[in-house]
Amino acid sequence: MSDTLNLAALADGTILSPFSRLRTLLDGTEPGHAKPIDLTLGEPRETMPPFVAAKIAEAEALFAKYPPIRGSDELRGAIADWAGRRFDLAGQIDAAREILPCNGSREGLFYAAFPAVGRKRGVPRPAILMCNPFYQAYLGGALAAGAEPVFLDATADTGHLPDLAALEADPDLLARTAALYLCSPANPQGAVADATYIARALALARQYDFMLFFDECYSEIYSGAPPVGALQVAAKTPERFRNLVVFNSLSKRSNLPGLRSGFSAGDPEFMATLFEVRNLIGPQMPGPTQHASAAVWAEEQHVTANRLAYSRKYDIADAVLGDRFGYKRPAGGFFLWLDMSQIGDGAHAALTLWKRFGVKVIPGAYLAQTGRDGTNPGANYVRVALVHDPETIREALERFVHVSA
């Protein structure tokens, strides 16, 4: 179906956000419980760092100035230092040329599609590949840049990451590929790409000269070992960051989705072009936000507390769900990706959970694209966001286990 998708699809209702589709599904249906619980939106609700407001006030005078589109030296330096500590890259990142702050990772992921397509000269309609399920910004960027979106199913059979071996077997597609979007830890499945997988994807990007866009928004929420970073893998190669850009933000790491503060980092030549794109059409991050963000990237205590809070919620999921609905504790992120095929499919389960138990979840099909073969890798699933307090999570999951056909 991807060959029928173009920019008009954003205007004619062919493409709708998962939340718009959910509102339509549940329209007119009352929740079956006096205390409804919404587990749809991946909006962190843990405690944000207590010093943020003070840091913004400290730089209040900067509201009177146009902020630098490249970001302040302070902010880029803080991001480089954080990435150096987190991914064992101390002194290996050029803060001036290889980091570009953005207003949340969504903005960076969207704008990056334009220069990626622009550098694919001589291809009538370049392809942009993306993991399926996917984050909506990937699709929006592909369509706005005039590329063909191609969806790479990430299923239980492929470890909930796209099958790179299958991709390698399609050199014609790879030859016209402008970019590949991958996400690790994956949203919504929580799968984590290891160093071998990342190196293989990067090798393909270099062989066929496309950009690997690696979304690491959930990198700081994990259950076991810290997920490896794509910059970490690339830095060990002779080409360093060539053909690679990673994206991250403070939304999930630091419970600051409203700050709209993130960054892109990687290939210095591509970053220079992305800067020019954003300089033409992108919004600057306000100066006080940059000042506060630098302080947040420099502080890790709140990140550790945040990770422990999610760990307690996963302990609850372990206890309440057991192995129901194919549940396994995810390696990263804060979503559950539950197989509801025993009662029909994800859309039926979402309607039933709301109608009978007052629990609102997102059908997995709404987060993925149906392929040319008519199958949707999310069809049997629902996504559950563990963003409430532990008591609310426990109550919601206890209602959940009583759902049946």
Secondary structure, DSSP 8 states (H G I E B T S, - for coil): -GGG--GGGGTSSSS--HHHHHHHHHTT---SSSS-EE-------S---TTHHHHHHHTGGGGGS---TT--HHHHHHHHHHHHHHTT-TT-S-TTTSEEEESHHHHHHHHTHHHHHHTSTT-SS-EEEEEES--HHHHHHHHHTT-EEEEEE--GGGTTS--HHHHHT-HHHHHTEEEEEEESS-TTT-----HHHHHHHHHHHHHTT-EEEEE-TTTT-BSSS----HHHHHTTSTTTTTTEEEEEEHHHHTT-GGG--EEEEE-HHHHHHHHHHHHHH-----HHHHHHHHHHHT--HHHHHHHHHHHHHHHHHHHHHTTGGG----SBSSEEEEE-GGGS-HHHHHHHHHHHH-EE-EEGGGGS---TTS--TTTTEEEEE--S-HHHHHHHHHHHTT---
